Amino acid sequence: MPRKTADRNGYGLIADIGGTHVRFAVTRLTRPAPVPSSIRALATRDHSDIAAAARAYLAGQHLSRPPQALVFAVAGPVTHNEARLTNAGWRISGDRLKKELKVGSADVINDFEAVAWAVPHLKADDLMTLGRQPFEPRGAGTVALVGPGTGLGVAGFAQNGKTGMALVTEGGHIAFAPTDETEIRILEILRRRFGRVSIERILSGPGLLNLYGALAEIEGVAATDATPEMITQTARDDPASFEARVFARFCGILGAVAGDFALAFGARRGVLIAGGILPLVRELLAASDFRKRFEDKARFTGYVKSIPTALIVQPQVGLIGAAAVLASRRRA
């Protein structure tokens, strides 16, 4: 975006805030569709709070006046327009940001709520089909979203004509339901460690490590000090490796859980998979039992077979959603 144009017509500030980095962008308020531009990532450790990080970003854009409004998406629960980012020690308050950055409005939303609001603005090349039928971003009905990342995000998006609504949940914390003897043993091992086992204990970056350790115990494999990146890299490089079996099980469980959320949301329009882990290993996901496990719903197999599934491969989906929220609230 040319700086003078953004400045003259007014602009909004958007951010996608994670534990280690925050990505900022600006968006023109006059655009009919949300378009983030001038995207820049800043390390949270380099700034005392979110307002300081925002000022550093804005200073780099050389704009002559503050933004008219902002929407910040945060990885964590949001209550009364406020969230806490534990890793950075930040308290992110919309009310404080409004005063400190001198903006007309400041909204703090959950990061997966932002992903949900991005759904009607996705394009065909933002998605990779998982299964037979492609997902259509525009249309009436309900979409479920499941996203393994630092945790497990779960949300929905309901569309009725031009009216849409994000369905914000803490679905990542529902209980894990094993479907075979190996998964029963995985549950038993993780219960010894955690007590109640939520699906986030498996379907997340830390969860992949939990799964790795449990399967190592079951198979009698010597577990190393692995990282999620090491597991997925080895799975890519060596399809016969133990790590490949771990990741294949991860994809199968993800498919089963995605199918459960298709039923829970009545998501006849489709189920989208998001999050930072999977776009880097999209080929492994596509070749896995994800779709088979998604459809394996006994009496309701016919119901879920017709539901499209796709992986979101658009890296800026959170910023697109934050821009969509900003645009819709400005219109309101």
Helices and strands as residue ranges (DSSP letters): H 3-9, E 11-17, E 21-28, E 37-43, G 44-46, H 50-61, E 69-74, E 82-85, E 90-93, H 94-100, E 105-110, H 111-118, G 119-121, G 124-126, E 127-129, E 141-148, E 152-160, E 163-168, G 171-173, H 181-194, G 199-201, H 205-219, H 228-237, H 242-265, E 270-273, G 278-281, H 282-287, H 290-295, G 298-300, H 301-305, E 309-312, H 317-331
